[in-house]
Amino acid sequence: MRRGSVRREVVVRVDADTAWRVVGRPDVLHHWFPGIVDCRVEGDTRTVTLGTGLALQETILTNDPLQRRFQYRIAGGPFTEHLATLDVVALGDDASLITYASDAAPATMAIVLGGATAGALAELRRQLEAGEGPALAAVAAVPERSGGRPAGPRPAGDAAHAGAPDRPAHRGGR
């Protein structure tokens, strides 16, 4: 079976740290990704629910605030293989580039994801540049700890943070 690959990108007129505050929060995806109606994060697992009712389990592989990179993999559902990478790159003091790349099998799923991620990036840009919207309100309502995760108790079995002070978590290879 062949894999497909697609990358979408958008330039946003906000600094990279501001963009990362939303992109690096896996718990607020449904506030800026059209078609996703709910999102739950437990440890390194994010479950997204689509408007159709289909729930997809994702494994968070990387949430790196230093590189401003977020990666996840979807297991099951319509995918035999999937990897998504979001990067936020500074373009100066008041602009950033956000890329959303997806590799998927079957290859046709990459085409579907390409359309969906283009819509998500457009909505993300709209909210970031307006300085308001559901994603920004959700981020403001629940402060984050270092590492791009919401403040609060650490999930059981969170080995990356067990017994360690709050600091950026580096998962996955570089």
CYANA upper distance limits for C-alpha pairs under 8 A (distance plus 0.5 A):
  1 MET  CA    105 ALA  CA      7.53
  1 MET  CA    106 PRO  CA      7.04
  1 MET  CA    107 ALA  CA      8.47
  2 ARG  CA    105 ALA  CA      6.84
  2 ARG  CA    106 PRO  CA      6.80
  2 ARG  CA    107 ALA  CA      6.28
  3 ARG  CA     81 GLU  CA      8.43
  3 ARG  CA    103 ASP  CA      7.16
  3 ARG  CA    104 ALA  CA      5.85
  3 ARG  CA    105 ALA  CA      5.01
  3 ARG  CA    106 PRO  CA      6.30
  3 ARG  CA    107 ALA  CA      5.03
  3 ARG  CA    110 ALA  CA      8.42
  4 GLY  CA    103 ASP  CA      6.14
  4 GLY  CA    104 ALA  CA      5.82
  4 GLY  CA    105 ALA  CA      6.77
  4 GLY  CA    106 PRO  CA      7.51
  4 GLY  CA    107 ALA  CA      4.41
  4 GLY  CA    108 THR  CA      7.28
  4 GLY  CA    109 MET  CA      7.85
  4 GLY  CA    110 ALA  CA      5.68
  4 GLY  CA    111 ILE  CA      8.04
  5 SER  CA    101 ALA  CA      7.88
  5 SER  CA    102 SER  CA      6.20
  5 SER  CA    103 ASP  CA      4.84
  5 SER  CA    104 ALA  CA      6.92
  5 SER  CA    107 ALA  CA      7.92
  5 SER  CA    110 ALA  CA      6.19
  6 VAL  CA    101 ALA  CA      6.18
  6 VAL  CA    102 SER  CA      5.94
  6 VAL  CA    103 ASP  CA      7.07
  6 VAL  CA    110 ALA  CA      6.50
  6 VAL  CA    111 ILE  CA      7.56
  6 VAL  CA    113 LEU  CA      8.30
  6 VAL  CA    114 GLY  CA      6.33
  7 ARG  CA     99 THR  CA      7.33
  7 ARG  CA    100 TYR  CA      6.15
  7 ARG  CA    101 ALA  CA      4.59
  7 ARG  CA    102 SER  CA      6.87
  7 ARG  CA    114 GLY  CA      7.42
  8 ARG  CA     99 THR  CA      6.22
  8 ARG  CA    100 TYR  CA      5.82
  8 ARG  CA    101 ALA  CA      6.82
  8 ARG  CA    114 GLY  CA      7.35
  8 ARG  CA    117 THR  CA      7.33
  8 ARG  CA    118 ALA  CA      6.45
  8 ARG  CA    121 LEU  CA      8.46
  9 GLU  CA     97 LEU  CA      7.38
  9 GLU  CA     98 ILE  CA      6.02
  9 GLU  CA     99 THR  CA      4.72
  9 GLU  CA    100 TYR  CA      6.70
  9 GLU  CA    118 ALA  CA      8.11
  9 GLU  CA    121 LEU  CA      7.79
 10 VAL  CA     97 LEU  CA      6.27
 10 VAL  CA     98 ILE  CA      5.93
 10 VAL  CA     99 THR  CA      7.11
 10 VAL  CA    121 LEU  CA      7.06
 10 VAL  CA    122 ALA  CA      8.00
 10 VAL  CA    125 ARG  CA      8.01
 11 VAL  CA     95 ALA  CA      7.40
 11 VAL  CA     96 SER  CA      6.20
 11 VAL  CA     97 LEU  CA      5.01
 11 VAL  CA     98 ILE  CA      6.90
 11 VAL  CA    125 ARG  CA      8.39
 12 VAL  CA     95 ALA  CA      6.10
 12 VAL  CA     96 SER  CA      5.87
 12 VAL  CA     97 LEU  CA      6.76
 12 VAL  CA     98 ILE  CA      7.92
 12 VAL  CA    125 ARG  CA      6.20
 12 VAL  CA    128 LEU  CA      7.97
 12 VAL  CA    129 GLU  CA      7.37
 13 ARG  CA     94 ASP  CA      6.25
 13 ARG  CA     95 ALA  CA      4.88
 13 ARG  CA     96 SER  CA      7.09
 13 ARG  CA    128 LEU  CA      8.43
 13 ARG  CA    129 GLU  CA      6.54
 14 VAL  CA     18 THR  CA      6.93
 14 VAL  CA     19 ALA  CA      7.18
 14 VAL  CA     93 ASP  CA      8.37
 14 VAL  CA     94 ASP  CA      5.33
 14 VAL  CA     95 ALA  CA      5.24
 14 VAL  CA     96 SER  CA      6.79
 14 VAL  CA    128 LEU  CA      7.41
 14 VAL  CA    129 GLU  CA      7.01
 15 ASP  CA     19 ALA  CA      7.04
 15 ASP  CA     90 ALA  CA      7.13
 15 ASP  CA     91 LEU  CA      8.38
 15 ASP  CA     92 GLY  CA      7.65
 15 ASP  CA     93 ASP  CA      6.06
 15 ASP  CA     94 ASP  CA      5.01
 15 ASP  CA     95 ALA  CA      5.45
 15 ASP  CA     96 SER  CA      6.23
 16 ALA  CA     20 TRP  CA      6.48
 16 ALA  CA     88 VAL  CA      6.65
 16 ALA  CA     89 VAL  CA      6.70
 16 ALA  CA     90 ALA  CA      5.46
 16 ALA  CA     91 LEU  CA      8.29
 16 ALA  CA     94 ASP  CA      8.37
 16 ALA  CA     95 ALA  CA      7.31
 16 ALA  CA     96 SER  CA      5.64
 16 ALA  CA     97 LEU  CA      8.31
 17 ASP  CA     21 ARG  CA      6.74
 18 THR  CA     22 VAL  CA      7.81
 18 THR  CA    128 LEU  CA      8.45
 19 ALA  CA     23 VAL  CA      6.78
 19 ALA  CA     88 VAL  CA      7.57
 19 ALA  CA     96 SER  CA      8.06
 19 ALA  CA    128 LEU  CA      7.41
 20 TRP  CA     24 GLY  CA      5.75
 20 TRP  CA     25 ARG  CA      8.49
 20 TRP  CA     65 PRO  CA      8.05
 20 TRP  CA     68 ARG  CA      6.82
 20 TRP  CA     88 VAL  CA      6.91
 21 ARG  CA     25 ARG  CA      7.09
 21 ARG  CA    139 VAL  CA      7.85
 21 ARG  CA    148 GLY  CA      7.86
 22 VAL  CA     28 VAL  CA      7.77
 22 VAL  CA    135 ALA  CA      7.27
 22 VAL  CA    136 LEU  CA      7.40
 22 VAL  CA    139 VAL  CA      7.18
 23 VAL  CA     29 LEU  CA      8.31
 23 VAL  CA     70 PHE  CA      8.09
 23 VAL  CA     86 LEU  CA      8.15
 23 VAL  CA     88 VAL  CA      8.42
 24 GLY  CA     63 ASN  CA      7.01
 24 GLY  CA     64 ASP  CA      8.39
 24 GLY  CA     65 PRO  CA      7.65
 24 GLY  CA     68 ARG  CA      7.72
 24 GLY  CA     69 ARG  CA      8.03
 24 GLY  CA     70 PHE  CA      6.84
 24 GLY  CA    148 GLY  CA      5.78
 24 GLY  CA    149 ARG  CA      8.30
 25 ARG  CA     29 LEU  CA      7.87
 25 ARG  CA    139 VAL  CA      8.21
 25 ARG  CA    148 GLY  CA      6.00
 25 ARG  CA    149 ARG  CA      6.56
 25 ARG  CA    150 PRO  CA      7.96
 26 PRO  CA     41 VAL  CA      7.62
 26 PRO  CA     46 ARG  CA      7.83
 26 PRO  CA    149 ARG  CA      7.98
 27 ASP  CA     39 CYS  CA      6.51
 27 ASP  CA     40 ARG  CA      6.61
 27 ASP  CA     41 VAL  CA      6.39
 27 ASP  CA     46 ARG  CA      8.22
 27 ASP  CA    149 ARG  CA      8.47
 27 ASP  CA    150 PRO  CA      8.30
 28 VAL  CA     32 TRP  CA      7.96
 28 VAL  CA     39 CYS  CA      7.51
 28 VAL  CA    135 ALA  CA      6.56
 28 VAL  CA    138 ALA  CA      7.12
 28 VAL  CA    139 VAL  CA      7.78
 29 LEU  CA     33 PHE  CA      6.37
 29 LEU  CA     36 ILE  CA      8.24
 29 LEU  CA     39 CYS  CA      7.23
 29 LEU  CA    135 ALA  CA      8.11
 30 HIS  CA     34 PRO  CA      7.63
 30 HIS  CA     35 GLY  CA      8.38
 30 HIS  CA     36 ILE  CA      5.52
 30 HIS  CA     37 VAL  CA      6.09
 30 HIS  CA     38 ASP  CA      6.08
 30 HIS  CA     39 CYS  CA      6.40
 30 HIS  CA     48 VAL  CA      8.26
 31 HIS  CA    134 PRO  CA      5.94
 31 HIS  CA    135 ALA  CA      5.26
 31 HIS  CA    138 ALA  CA      8.35
 32 TRP  CA    120 ALA  CA      6.52
 32 TRP  CA    121 LEU  CA      8.46
 32 TRP  CA    123 GLU  CA      6.26
 32 TRP  CA    124 LEU  CA      5.97
 32 TRP  CA    134 PRO  CA      7.91
 32 TRP  CA    135 ALA  CA      6.46
 33 PHE  CA    116 ALA  CA      8.39
 33 PHE  CA    117 THR  CA      8.09
 33 PHE  CA    119 GLY  CA      7.79
 33 PHE  CA    120 ALA  CA      4.91
 33 PHE  CA    121 LEU  CA      8.21
 33 PHE  CA    123 GLU  CA      7.59
 33 PHE  CA    124 LEU  CA      8.17
 34 PRO  CA    116 ALA  CA      8.06
 34 PRO  CA    119 GLY  CA      7.39
 34 PRO  CA    120 ALA  CA      6.50
 34 PRO  CA    123 GLU  CA      8.28
 35 GLY  CA     50 LEU  CA      6.16
 35 GLY  CA     51 GLY  CA      5.86
 36 ILE  CA     48 VAL  CA      7.12
 36 ILE  CA     49 THR  CA      6.26
 36 ILE  CA     50 LEU  CA      4.90
 36 ILE  CA     51 GLY  CA      6.38
 37 VAL  CA     48 VAL  CA      8.13
 37 VAL  CA     49 THR  CA      6.27
 37 VAL  CA     50 LEU  CA      6.08
 37 VAL  CA     51 GLY  CA      6.12
 38 ASP  CA     48 VAL  CA      6.23
 38 ASP  CA     49 THR  CA      5.58
 38 ASP  CA     50 LEU  CA      7.69
 39 CYS  CA     46 ARG  CA      7.35
 39 CYS  CA     47 THR  CA      6.19
 39 CYS  CA     48 VAL  CA      4.97
 39 CYS  CA     49 THR  CA      6.84
 40 ARG  CA     46 ARG  CA      6.02
 40 ARG  CA     47 THR  CA      5.71
 40 ARG  CA     48 VAL  CA      7.06
 41 VAL  CA     45 THR  CA      6.24
 41 VAL  CA     46 ARG  CA      4.82
 41 VAL  CA     47 THR  CA      6.95
 42 GLU  CA     46 ARG  CA      6.88
 42 GLU  CA    155 PRO  CA      6.94
 43 GLY  CA    154 ARG  CA      8.40
 43 GLY  CA    155 PRO  CA      5.74
 43 GLY  CA    156 ALA  CA      7.83
 43 GLY  CA    157 GLY  CA      8.08
 43 GLY  CA    158 ASP  CA      6.55
 44 ASP  CA     59 THR  CA      6.33
 44 ASP  CA     60 ILE  CA      5.54
 44 ASP  CA     61 LEU  CA      7.97
 44 ASP  CA    158 ASP  CA      8.48
 45 THR  CA     57 GLN  CA      7.29
 45 THR  CA     58 GLU  CA      6.17
 45 THR  CA     59 THR  CA      5.28
 45 THR  CA     60 ILE  CA      6.46
 46 ARG  CA     57 GLN  CA      6.44
 46 ARG  CA     58 GLU  CA      5.57
 46 ARG  CA     59 THR  CA      6.85
 46 ARG  CA     60 ILE  CA      7.44
 47 THR  CA     55 ALA  CA      7.01
 47 THR  CA     56 LEU  CA      6.10
 47 THR  CA     57 GLN  CA      5.01
 47 THR  CA     58 GLU  CA      6.51
 48 VAL  CA     55 ALA  CA      6.09
 48 VAL  CA     56 LEU  CA      5.89
 48 VAL  CA     57 GLN  CA      7.10
 48 VAL  CA     58 GLU  CA      8.21
 49 THR  CA     53 GLY  CA      6.50
 49 THR  CA     54 LEU  CA      6.19
 49 THR  CA     55 ALA  CA      4.79
 49 THR  CA     56 LEU  CA      6.91
 50 LEU  CA     54 LEU  CA      5.86
 50 LEU  CA     55 ALA  CA      6.81
 56 LEU  CA     74 ILE  CA      7.41
 56 LEU  CA     75 ALA  CA      8.08
 56 LEU  CA     76 GLY  CA      8.00
 56 LEU  CA     77 GLY  CA      7.00
 57 GLN  CA     74 ILE  CA      6.50
 57 GLN  CA     75 ALA  CA      6.78
 57 GLN  CA     76 GLY  CA      8.23
 58 GLU  CA     72 TYR  CA      6.71
 58 GLU  CA     73 ARG  CA      5.85
 58 GLU  CA     74 ILE  CA      4.89
 58 GLU  CA     75 ALA  CA      6.83
 59 THR  CA     72 TYR  CA      5.90
 59 THR  CA     73 ARG  CA      5.68
 59 THR  CA     74 ILE  CA      6.94
 59 THR  CA     75 ALA  CA      8.19
 60 ILE  CA     70 PHE  CA      8.37
 60 ILE  CA     71 GLN  CA      6.64
 60 ILE  CA     72 TYR  CA      4.87
 60 ILE  CA     73 ARG  CA      7.15
 61 LEU  CA     70 PHE  CA      8.11
 61 LEU  CA     71 GLN  CA      5.84
 61 LEU  CA     72 TYR  CA      5.63
 61 LEU  CA     73 ARG  CA      7.64
 61 LEU  CA    171 ARG  CA      6.43
 61 LEU  CA    172 GLY  CA      6.21
 62 THR  CA     69 ARG  CA      7.35
 62 THR  CA     70 PHE  CA      5.69
 62 THR  CA     71 GLN  CA      5.35
 62 THR  CA     72 TYR  CA      7.40
 62 THR  CA    170 HIS  CA      7.06
 62 THR  CA    171 ARG  CA      5.30
 62 THR  CA    172 GLY  CA      6.17
 63 ASN  CA     68 ARG  CA      8.06
 63 ASN  CA     69 ARG  CA      6.45
 63 ASN  CA     70 PHE  CA      5.05
 63 ASN  CA     71 GLN  CA      7.14
 63 ASN  CA    147 GLY  CA      7.27
 63 ASN  CA    148 GLY  CA      7.34
 63 ASN  CA    169 ALA  CA      7.42
 63 ASN  CA    170 HIS  CA      7.26
 63 ASN  CA    171 ARG  CA      7.37
 64 ASP  CA     68 ARG  CA      5.97
 64 ASP  CA     69 ARG  CA      5.69
 64 ASP  CA     70 PHE  CA      6.87
 64 ASP  CA    147 GLY  CA      7.18
 64 ASP  CA    148 GLY  CA      8.32
 64 ASP  CA    168 PRO  CA      7.30
 64 ASP  CA    169 ALA  CA      7.00
 64 ASP  CA    170 HIS  CA      6.22
 64 ASP  CA    171 ARG  CA      8.01
 65 PRO  CA     69 ARG  CA      7.19
 65 PRO  CA    147 GLY  CA      6.57
 65 PRO  CA    148 GLY  CA      7.23
 65 PRO  CA    168 PRO  CA      7.08
 66 LEU  CA    168 PRO  CA      8.25
 67 GLN  CA     87 ASP  CA      8.32
 67 GLN  CA     88 VAL  CA      8.44
 68 ARG  CA     87 ASP  CA      6.33
 68 ARG  CA     88 VAL  CA      5.90
 68 ARG  CA     89 VAL  CA      7.80
 69 ARG  CA     85 THR  CA      7.54
 69 ARG  CA     86 LEU  CA      6.21
 69 ARG  CA     87 ASP  CA      5.11
 69 ARG  CA     88 VAL  CA      7.16
 70 PHE  CA     85 THR  CA      6.28
 70 PHE  CA     86 LEU  CA      5.64
 70 PHE  CA     87 ASP  CA      7.07
 71 GLN  CA     83 LEU  CA      7.70
 71 GLN  CA     84 ALA  CA      6.02
 71 GLN  CA     85 THR  CA      4.93
 71 GLN  CA     86 LEU  CA      6.82
 72 TYR  CA     83 LEU  CA      6.46
 72 TYR  CA     84 ALA  CA      5.95
 72 TYR  CA     85 THR  CA      7.29
 73 ARG  CA     82 HIS  CA      5.93
 73 ARG  CA     83 LEU  CA      5.09
 73 ARG  CA     84 ALA  CA      6.78
 74 ILE  CA     79 PHE  CA      7.74
 74 ILE  CA     81 GLU  CA      7.87
 74 ILE  CA     82 HIS  CA      6.01
 74 ILE  CA     83 LEU  CA      7.38
 75 ALA  CA     79 PHE  CA      7.28
 75 ALA  CA     80 THR  CA      7.78
 75 ALA  CA     81 GLU  CA      7.54
 75 ALA  CA     82 HIS  CA      7.71
 76 GLY  CA     80 THR  CA      6.78
 76 GLY  CA     81 GLU  CA      8.44
 78 PRO  CA    109 MET  CA      8.28
 79 PHE  CA    104 ALA  CA      7.35
 79 PHE  CA    105 ALA  CA      6.31
 79 PHE  CA    106 PRO  CA      6.97
 79 PHE  CA    109 MET  CA      7.86
 80 THR  CA    104 ALA  CA      8.13
 80 THR  CA    105 ALA  CA      5.94
 80 THR  CA    106 PRO  CA      7.09
 81 GLU  CA    103 ASP  CA      8.33
 81 GLU  CA    104 ALA  CA      5.89
 81 GLU  CA    105 ALA  CA      5.43
 81 GLU  CA    106 PRO  CA      7.93
 82 HIS  CA    102 SER  CA      7.62
 82 HIS  CA    103 ASP  CA      6.06
 82 HIS  CA    104 ALA  CA      4.84
 82 HIS  CA    105 ALA  CA      6.97
 83 LEU  CA    102 SER  CA      6.22
 83 LEU  CA    103 ASP  CA      5.76
 83 LEU  CA    104 ALA  CA      7.09
 84 ALA  CA    100 TYR  CA      7.58
 84 ALA  CA    101 ALA  CA      6.02
 84 ALA  CA    102 SER  CA      4.84
 84 ALA  CA    103 ASP  CA      6.93
 85 THR  CA     99 THR  CA      8.28
 85 THR  CA    100 TYR  CA      6.26
 85 THR  CA    101 ALA  CA      5.67
 85 THR  CA    102 SER  CA      7.02
 86 LEU  CA     98 ILE  CA      7.48
 86 LEU  CA     99 THR  CA      5.96
 86 LEU  CA    100 TYR  CA      5.02
 86 LEU  CA    101 ALA  CA      6.95
 87 ASP  CA     97 LEU  CA      8.37
 87 ASP  CA     98 ILE  CA      6.11
 87 ASP  CA     99 THR  CA      5.76
 87 ASP  CA    100 TYR  CA      7.30
 88 VAL  CA     96 SER  CA      7.08
 88 VAL  CA     97 LEU  CA      6.21
 88 VAL  CA     98 ILE  CA      5.09
 88 VAL  CA     99 THR  CA      7.20
 89 VAL  CA     96 SER  CA      5.94
 89 VAL  CA     97 LEU  CA      5.55
 89 VAL  CA     98 ILE  CA      6.93
 90 ALA  CA     95 ALA  CA      6.95
 90 ALA  CA     96 SER  CA      5.01
 90 ALA  CA     97 LEU  CA      6.99
 91 LEU  CA     95 ALA  CA      5.67
 91 LEU  CA     96 SER  CA      5.29
 91 LEU  CA     97 LEU  CA      7.15
 92 GLY  CA     96 SER  CA      7.54
 98 ILE  CA    121 LEU  CA      8.32
100 TYR  CA    117 THR  CA      7.24
100 TYR  CA    121 LEU  CA      8.43
102 SER  CA    110 ALA  CA      6.95
102 SER  CA    113 LEU  CA      7.63
102 SER  CA    114 GLY  CA      8.10
103 ASP  CA    110 ALA  CA      6.76
104 ALA  CA    109 MET  CA      6.56
104 ALA  CA    110 ALA  CA      5.79
105 ALA  CA    109 MET  CA      6.96
105 ALA  CA    110 ALA  CA      7.85
106 PRO  CA    110 ALA  CA      8.13
107 ALA  CA    111 ILE  CA      7.75
108 THR  CA    112 VAL  CA      7.13
109 MET  CA    113 LEU  CA      6.56
110 ALA  CA    114 GLY  CA      6.48
111 ILE  CA    115 GLY  CA      7.17
112 VAL  CA    116 ALA  CA      6.98
113 LEU  CA    117 THR  CA      6.36
114 GLY  CA    118 ALA  CA      6.62
115 GLY  CA    119 GLY  CA      6.95
116 ALA  CA    120 ALA  CA      6.75
117 THR  CA    121 LEU  CA      6.56
118 ALA  CA    122 ALA  CA      6.77
119 GLY  CA    123 GLU  CA      6.82
120 ALA  CA    124 LEU  CA      6.58
121 LEU  CA    125 ARG  CA      6.54
122 ALA  CA    126 ARG  CA      6.69
123 GLU  CA    127 GLN  CA      6.80
124 LEU  CA    128 LEU  CA      6.59
125 ARG  CA    129 GLU  CA      6.39
126 ARG  CA    130 ALA  CA      6.54
127 GLN  CA    131 GLY  CA      6.48
127 GLN  CA    132 GLU  CA      5.99
127 GLN  CA    133 GLY  CA      5.71
127 GLN  CA    134 PRO  CA      8.39
127 GLN  CA    135 ALA  CA      7.90
127 GLN  CA    136 LEU  CA      7.81
128 LEU  CA    132 GLU  CA      7.23
128 LEU  CA    133 GLY  CA      8.43
128 LEU  CA    136 LEU  CA      8.03
131 GLY  CA    136 LEU  CA      7.93
132 GLU  CA    136 LEU  CA      6.30
132 GLU  CA    137 ALA  CA      7.47
133 GLY  CA    137 ALA  CA      6.63
134 PRO  CA    138 ALA  CA      6.56
135 ALA  CA    139 VAL  CA      6.75
136 LEU  CA    140 ALA  CA      6.65
137 ALA  CA    141 ALA  CA      6.52
138 ALA  CA    142 VAL  CA      6.83
139 VAL  CA    143 PRO  CA      6.93
139 VAL  CA    144 GLU  CA      8.21
142 VAL  CA    150 PRO  CA      6.74
142 VAL  CA    151 ALA  CA      7.39
143 PRO  CA    150 PRO  CA      6.40
143 PRO  CA    151 ALA  CA      6.16
144 GLU  CA    148 GLY  CA      6.52
144 GLU  CA    149 ARG  CA      5.80
144 GLU  CA    150 PRO  CA      4.56
144 GLU  CA    151 ALA  CA      5.22
145 ARG  CA    149 ARG  CA      6.04
145 ARG  CA    150 PRO  CA      6.24
145 ARG  CA    151 ALA  CA      5.42
145 ARG  CA    166 ASP  CA      7.16
145 ARG  CA    167 ARG  CA      8.42
146 SER  CA    166 ASP  CA      6.20
146 SER  CA    167 ARG  CA      5.56
146 SER  CA    168 PRO  CA      5.85
147 GLY  CA    166 ASP  CA      8.18
147 GLY  CA    167 ARG  CA      6.57
147 GLY  CA    168 PRO  CA      4.47
147 GLY  CA    169 ALA  CA      5.82
148 GLY  CA    168 PRO  CA      8.15
154 ARG  CA    158 ASP  CA      7.19
154 ARG  CA    161 HIS  CA      8.16
157 GLY  CA    162 ALA  CA      7.96
158 ASP  CA    162 ALA  CA      6.36
160 ALA  CA    169 ALA  CA      6.95
161 HIS  CA    165 PRO  CA      7.71
161 HIS  CA    166 ASP  CA      7.66
161 HIS  CA    169 ALA  CA      8.04
